[in-house]
Protein backbone atom coordinates (compact mmCIF):
# COMPACT_ATOMS: atom_id res chain seq x y z
CA UNK A 1 0.00 0.00 0.00
CA UNK A 2 1.84 3.09 -1.19
CA UNK A 3 1.57 6.67 -0.04
CA UNK A 4 -0.88 8.92 -1.82
CA UNK A 5 0.90 11.17 -4.29
CA UNK A 6 0.03 14.84 -4.24
CA UNK A 7 0.59 17.16 -7.16
CA UNK A 8 3.19 19.77 -6.31
CA UNK A 9 2.12 23.33 -6.97
CA UNK A 10 3.64 26.64 -5.99
CA UNK A 11 0.96 26.91 -3.30
CA UNK A 12 1.80 23.60 -1.57
CA UNK A 13 5.51 23.24 -2.42
CA UNK A 14 6.79 24.47 0.94
CA UNK A 15 4.35 22.32 2.93
CA UNK A 16 5.19 19.17 0.94
CA UNK A 17 8.93 19.86 1.15
CA UNK A 18 8.78 20.20 4.96
CA UNK A 19 6.68 17.06 5.21
CA UNK A 20 9.17 15.15 3.06
CA UNK A 21 12.14 16.37 5.11
CA UNK A 22 10.37 15.37 8.36
CA UNK A 23 9.72 11.89 6.99
CA UNK A 24 13.37 11.60 5.89
CA UNK A 25 14.64 12.62 9.33
CA UNK A 26 12.28 10.11 10.99
CA UNK A 27 13.57 7.39 8.66
CA UNK A 28 17.23 8.20 9.42
CA UNK A 29 16.48 8.12 13.18
CA UNK A 30 14.87 4.71 12.76
CA UNK A 31 11.46 5.96 13.78
CA UNK A 32 8.50 4.37 12.16
CA UNK A 33 5.79 6.41 10.57
CA UNK A 34 2.37 5.26 11.60
CA UNK A 35 -0.08 4.49 8.84
CA UNK A 36 -3.67 3.59 9.46
CA UNK A 37 -4.58 0.37 7.74
CA UNK A 38 -8.09 -0.89 7.35
CA UNK A 39 -8.48 -4.60 7.94
CA UNK A 40 -11.52 -6.40 6.68
CA UNK A 41 -12.88 -8.67 9.36
CA UNK A 42 -15.16 -11.24 7.86
CA UNK A 43 -18.54 -12.11 9.30
CA UNK A 44 -18.44 -15.23 11.48
CA UNK A 45 -19.47 -18.45 9.74
CA UNK A 46 -22.98 -19.84 9.96
CA UNK A 47 -23.41 -23.12 11.79
CA UNK A 48 -25.90 -25.90 11.09
CA UNK A 49 -27.84 -27.41 13.96
CA UNK A 50 -25.76 -30.58 13.65
CA UNK A 51 -22.48 -28.67 13.78
CA UNK A 52 -23.55 -26.80 16.91
CA UNK A 53 -24.45 -30.05 18.63
CA UNK A 54 -21.16 -31.62 17.50
CA UNK A 55 -19.08 -28.75 18.92
CA UNK A 56 -20.93 -28.98 22.23
CA UNK A 57 -20.42 -32.76 22.31
CA UNK A 58 -16.71 -32.36 21.58
CA UNK A 59 -16.47 -30.02 24.56
CA UNK A 60 -18.19 -32.66 26.65
CA UNK A 61 -20.66 -30.22 28.20
CA UNK A 62 -24.40 -30.28 28.75
CA UNK A 63 -26.79 -27.86 27.06
CA UNK A 64 -27.04 -26.06 30.39
CA UNK A 65 -23.27 -25.54 30.63
CA UNK A 66 -23.08 -24.59 26.95
CA UNK A 67 -25.79 -22.00 27.63
CA UNK A 68 -23.66 -20.49 30.42
CA UNK A 69 -20.71 -20.19 28.03
CA UNK A 70 -22.86 -18.09 25.69
CA UNK A 71 -24.78 -16.28 28.45
CA UNK A 72 -27.95 -17.74 26.95
CA UNK A 73 -30.80 -19.83 28.28
CA UNK A 74 -30.79 -23.60 27.98
CA UNK A 75 -33.88 -23.34 25.79
CA UNK A 76 -31.95 -21.06 23.39
CA UNK A 77 -29.31 -23.78 23.00
CA UNK A 78 -32.04 -26.35 22.43
CA UNK A 79 -33.53 -24.12 19.74
CA UNK A 80 -30.12 -23.69 18.08
CA UNK A 81 -29.58 -27.43 18.04
CA UNK A 82 -33.05 -28.03 16.64
CA UNK A 83 -32.67 -25.33 13.98
CA UNK A 84 -35.61 -23.33 15.33
CA UNK A 85 -33.67 -20.19 16.19
CA UNK A 86 -30.87 -18.37 14.40
CA UNK A 87 -27.69 -17.69 16.32
CA UNK A 88 -26.65 -14.04 16.72
CA UNK A 89 -23.46 -12.90 15.02
CA UNK A 90 -21.74 -12.43 18.37
CA UNK A 91 -22.64 -15.98 19.44
CA UNK A 92 -21.43 -17.27 16.06
CA UNK A 93 -18.14 -15.42 16.60
CA UNK A 94 -17.71 -17.08 20.02
CA UNK A 95 -18.66 -20.47 18.58
CA UNK A 96 -16.06 -19.97 15.85
CA UNK A 97 -13.39 -19.18 18.45
CA UNK A 98 -14.40 -22.18 20.55
CA UNK A 99 -14.20 -24.44 17.52
CA UNK A 100 -10.70 -23.14 16.68
CA UNK A 101 -9.21 -23.13 20.19
CA UNK A 102 -11.55 -24.47 22.89
CA UNK A 103 -8.95 -24.68 25.67
CA UNK A 104 -7.94 -21.05 25.38
CA UNK A 105 -11.49 -19.71 25.11
CA UNK A 106 -12.82 -21.80 27.97
CA UNK A 107 -9.78 -20.91 30.05
CA UNK A 108 -10.52 -17.23 29.53
CA UNK A 109 -14.20 -17.41 30.41
CA UNK A 110 -14.12 -19.78 33.37
CA UNK A 111 -13.30 -18.66 36.87
CA UNK A 112 -11.26 -21.39 38.43
CA UNK A 113 -9.43 -20.10 41.45
CA UNK A 114 -6.45 -21.92 42.90
CA UNK A 115 -6.98 -23.18 46.41
MIDOSE-1310 file (N, C-alpha, C; in nm, 2 decimals, decimal comma, always signed):
residues 115
xxxx	+0,08/-0,12/+0,00/+0,00/+0,00/+0,00/+0,09/+0,12/+0,00; +0,10/+0,19/-0,11/+0,18/+0,31/-0,12/+0,12/+0,44/-0,07; +0,21/+0,54/-0,05/+0,16/+0,67/+0,00/+0,08/+0,74/-0,12; -0,01/+0,82/-0,08/-0,09/+0,89/-0,18/+0,00/+1,00/-0,24
xxxx	+0,01/+1,01/-0,37/+0,09/+1,12/-0,43/+0,01/+1,24/-0,45; +0,07/+1,35/-0,41/+0,00/+1,48/-0,42/+0,08/+1,56/-0,53; +0,00/+1,63/-0,61/+0,06/+1,72/-0,72/+0,12/+1,84/-0,65; +0,25/+1,86/-0,69/+0,32/+1,98/-0,63/+0,28/+2,10/-0,71
xxxx	+0,24/+2,20/-0,64/+0,21/+2,33/-0,70/+0,29/+2,44/-0,62; +0,29/+2,56/-0,67/+0,36/+2,66/-0,60/+0,30/+2,70/-0,47; +0,17/+2,66/-0,45/+0,10/+2,69/-0,33/+0,13/+2,59/-0,22; +0,16/+2,46/-0,26/+0,18/+2,36/-0,16/+0,32/+2,31/-0,15
xxxx	+0,41/+2,37/-0,23/+0,55/+2,32/-0,24/+0,62/+2,33/-0,11; +0,61/+2,44/-0,03/+0,68/+2,45/+0,09/+0,63/+2,34/+0,19; +0,50/+2,33/+0,20/+0,43/+2,23/+0,29/+0,48/+2,09/+0,26; +0,48/+2,05/+0,13/+0,52/+1,92/+0,09/+0,67/+1,89/+0,11
xxxx	+0,75/+2,00/+0,09/+0,89/+1,99/+0,12/+0,92/+1,96/+0,26; +0,86/+2,04/+0,35/+0,88/+2,02/+0,50/+0,83/+1,88/+0,54; +0,72/+1,84/+0,49/+0,67/+1,71/+0,52/+0,77/+1,60/+0,48; +0,82/+1,61/+0,36/+0,92/+1,52/+0,31/+1,04/+1,51/+0,39
xxxx	+1,09/+1,63/+0,43/+1,21/+1,64/+0,51/+1,19/+1,57/+0,65; +1,07/+1,60/+0,71/+1,04/+1,54/+0,84/+1,03/+1,39/+0,83; +0,98/+1,33/+0,72/+0,97/+1,19/+0,70/+1,11/+1,13/+0,68; +1,20/+1,20/+0,61/+1,34/+1,16/+0,59/+1,41/+1,16/+0,72
xxxx	+1,40/+1,26/+0,80/+1,46/+1,26/+0,93/+1,42/+1,15/+1,02; +1,28/+1,12/+1,02/+1,23/+1,01/+1,10/+1,29/+0,88/+1,05; +1,30/+0,86/+0,92/+1,36/+0,74/+0,87/+1,50/+0,72/+0,91; +1,58/+0,83/+0,90/+1,72/+0,82/+0,94/+1,74/+0,79/+1,09
xxxx	+1,65/+0,84/+1,17/+1,65/+0,81/+1,32/+1,60/+0,67/+1,35; +1,54/+0,60/+1,25/+1,49/+0,47/+1,28/+1,35/+0,47/+1,33; +1,28/+0,59/+1,33/+1,15/+0,60/+1,38/+1,05/+0,54/+1,27; +0,95/+0,49/+1,31/+0,85/+0,44/+1,22/+0,74/+0,54/+1,20
xxxx	+0,70/+0,56/+1,08/+0,58/+0,64/+1,06/+0,46/+0,55/+1,07; +0,36/+0,60/+1,14/+0,24/+0,53/+1,16/+0,14/+0,55/+1,05; +0,09/+0,44/+0,99/-0,01/+0,45/+0,88/-0,13/+0,37/+0,93; -0,24/+0,43/+0,91/-0,37/+0,36/+0,95/-0,40/+0,26/+0,84
xxxx	-0,42/+0,14/+0,87/-0,46/+0,04/+0,77/-0,60/-0,01/+0,81; -0,68/-0,04/+0,71/-0,81/-0,09/+0,74/-0,80/-0,24/+0,71; -0,85/-0,32/+0,81/-0,85/-0,46/+0,79/-0,99/-0,50/+0,78; -1,02/-0,59/+0,69/-1,15/-0,64/+0,67/-1,17/-0,76/+0,76
xxxx	-1,26/-0,75/+0,85/-1,29/-0,87/+0,94/-1,42/-0,93/+0,88; -1,40/-1,06/+0,85/-1,52/-1,12/+0,79/-1,62/-1,16/+0,89; -1,74/-1,17/+0,84/-1,85/-1,21/+0,93/-1,83/-1,35/+0,98; -1,87/-1,39/+1,10/-1,84/-1,52/+1,15/-1,92/-1,62/+1,06
xxxx	-1,88/-1,75/+1,06/-1,95/-1,85/+0,97/-2,08/-1,88/+1,03; -2,17/-1,93/+0,95/-2,30/-1,98/+1,00/-2,28/-2,13/+1,03; -2,35/-2,17/+1,13/-2,34/-2,31/+1,18/-2,48/-2,38/+1,17; -2,47/-2,51/+1,12/-2,59/-2,59/+1,11/-2,62/-2,64/+1,25
xxxx	-2,74/-2,69/+1,27/-2,78/-2,74/+1,40/-2,70/-2,86/+1,44; -2,66/-2,94/+1,34/-2,58/-3,06/+1,36/-2,44/-3,02/+1,41; -2,38/-2,91/+1,34/-2,25/-2,87/+1,38/-2,24/-2,81/+1,52; -2,35/-2,74/+1,56/-2,36/-2,68/+1,69/-2,35/-2,79/+1,80
xxxx	-2,44/-2,89/+1,77/-2,45/-3,00/+1,86/-2,31/-3,08/+1,87; -2,24/-3,09/+1,76/-2,12/-3,16/+1,75/-2,01/-3,09/+1,83; -2,01/-2,95/+1,82/-1,91/-2,87/+1,89/-1,93/-2,89/+2,04; -2,06/-2,88/+2,08/-2,09/-2,90/+2,22/-2,05/-3,04/+2,27
xxxx	-2,08/-3,14/+2,19/-2,04/-3,28/+2,23/-1,89/-3,29/+2,24; -1,82/-3,23/+2,15/-1,67/-3,24/+2,16/-1,62/-3,17/+2,28; -1,69/-3,07/+2,33/-1,65/-3,00/+2,46/-1,68/-3,09/+2,58; -1,78/-3,18/+2,56/-1,82/-3,27/+2,66/-1,90/-3,19/+2,77
xxxx	-1,98/-3,10/+2,73/-2,07/-3,02/+2,82/-2,21/-3,04/+2,79; -2,29/-3,02/+2,89/-2,44/-3,03/+2,87/-2,49/-2,90/+2,81; -2,62/-2,91/+2,76/-2,68/-2,79/+2,71/-2,68/-2,67/+2,81; -2,70/-2,71/+2,93/-2,70/-2,61/+3,04/-2,57/-2,54/+3,05
xxxx	-2,46/-2,61/+3,05/-2,33/-2,55/+3,06/-2,29/-2,47/+2,94; -2,33/-2,53/+2,82/-2,31/-2,46/+2,69/-2,38/-2,33/+2,70; -2,50/-2,32/+2,75/-2,58/-2,20/+2,76/-2,50/-2,10/+2,85; -2,44/-2,14/+2,96/-2,37/-2,05/+3,04/-2,25/-1,99/+2,97
xxxx	-2,18/-2,07/+2,88/-2,07/-2,02/+2,80/-2,12/-1,90/+2,72; -2,23/-1,91/+2,66/-2,29/-1,81/+2,57/-2,37/-1,70/+2,64; -2,39/-1,72/+2,77/-2,48/-1,63/+2,84/-2,62/-1,63/+2,78; -2,66/-1,75/+2,75/-2,80/-1,77/+2,70/-2,87/-1,87/+2,79
xxxx	-3,00/-1,89/+2,75/-3,08/-1,98/+2,83/-3,06/-2,12/+2,77; -3,09/-2,22/+2,85/-3,08/-2,36/+2,80/-3,17/-2,38/+2,68; -3,29/-2,32/+2,69/-3,39/-2,33/+2,58/-3,33/-2,27/+2,45; -3,25/-2,16/+2,46/-3,19/-2,11/+2,34/-3,10/-2,21/+2,27
xxxx	-3,02/-2,28/+2,35/-2,93/-2,38/+2,30/-3,01/-2,49/+2,24; -3,12/-2,53/+2,30/-3,20/-2,63/+2,24/-3,26/-2,59/+2,11; -3,30/-2,47/+2,10/-3,35/-2,41/+1,97/-3,25/-2,41/+1,87; -3,12/-2,37/+1,90/-3,01/-2,37/+1,81/-2,99/-2,51/+1,75
xxxx	-2,99/-2,61/+1,84/-2,96/-2,74/+1,80/-3,07/-2,81/+1,73; -3,19/-2,75/+1,74/-3,30/-2,80/+1,66/-3,33/-2,72/+1,54; -3,25/-2,62/+1,52/-3,27/-2,53/+1,40/-3,39/-2,44/+1,40; -3,44/-2,42/+1,52/-3,56/-2,33/+1,53/-3,53/-2,19/+1,56
xxxx	-3,40/-2,16/+1,59/-3,37/-2,02/+1,62/-3,23/-1,99/+1,56; -3,22/-1,88/+1,50/-3,09/-1,84/+1,44/-3,00/-1,79/+1,55; -2,87/-1,81/+1,53/-2,77/-1,77/+1,63/-2,72/-1,63/+1,60; -2,71/-1,54/+1,70/-2,67/-1,40/+1,67/-2,52/-1,41/+1,62
xxxx	-2,48/-1,30/+1,56/-2,35/-1,29/+1,50/-2,24/-1,30/+1,61; -2,27/-1,24/+1,73/-2,17/-1,24/+1,84/-2,16/-1,39/+1,89; -2,27/-1,46/+1,90/-2,26/-1,60/+1,94/-2,19/-1,68/+1,84; -2,21/-1,65/+1,71/-2,14/-1,73/+1,61/-1,99/-1,70/+1,61
xxxx	-1,96/-1,58/+1,65/-1,81/-1,54/+1,66/-1,75/-1,62/+1,77; -1,82/-1,63/+1,89/-1,77/-1,71/+2,00/-1,76/-1,86/+1,97; -1,86/-1,91/+1,90/-1,87/-2,05/+1,86/-1,75/-2,08/+1,76; -1,72/-1,98/+1,68/-1,61/-2,00/+1,58/-1,47/-2,00/+1,66
xxxx	-1,46/-1,92/+1,76/-1,34/-1,92/+1,84/-1,33/-2,05/+1,93; -1,44/-2,09/+1,98/-1,44/-2,22/+2,06/-1,40/-2,33/+1,96; -1,45/-2,34/+1,84/-1,42/-2,44/+1,75/-1,27/-2,44/+1,72; -1,21/-2,32/+1,71/-1,07/-2,31/+1,67/-0,98/-2,34/+1,79
xxxx	-1,01/-2,30/+1,91/-0,92/-2,31/+2,02/-1,00/-2,32/+2,15; -1,07/-2,44/+2,17/-1,15/-2,45/+2,29/-1,08/-2,43/+2,42; -0,96/-2,48/+2,44/-0,89/-2,47/+2,57/-0,87/-2,32/+2,60; -0,82/-2,25/+2,51/-0,79/-2,10/+2,54/-0,92/-2,03/+2,57
xxxx	-1,02/-2,05/+2,49/-1,15/-1,97/+2,51/-1,21/-2,01/+2,64; -1,22/-2,14/+2,67/-1,28/-2,18/+2,80/-1,20/-2,14/+2,92; -1,07/-2,14/+2,90/-0,98/-2,09/+3,01/-1,00/-1,94/+3,04; -1,03/-1,87/+2,93/-1,05/-1,72/+2,95/-1,19/-1,69/+3,02
xxxx	-1,29/-1,77/+2,99/-1,42/-1,74/+3,04/-1,46/-1,81/+3,17; -1,38/-1,91/+3,21/-1,41/-1,98/+3,34/-1,34/-1,91/+3,45; -1,39/-1,93/+3,57/-1,33/-1,87/+3,69/-1,29/-1,97/+3,78; -1,18/-2,04/+3,75/-1,13/-2,14/+3,84/-1,02/-2,07/+3,93
xxx	-1,04/-2,07/+4,05/-0,94/-2,01/+4,14/-0,86/-2,12/+4,21; -0,73/-2,10/+4,22/-0,65/-2,19/+4,29/-0,68/-2,19/+4,44; -0,67/-2,31/+4,50/-0,70/-2,32/+4,64/-0,57/-2,34/+4,72
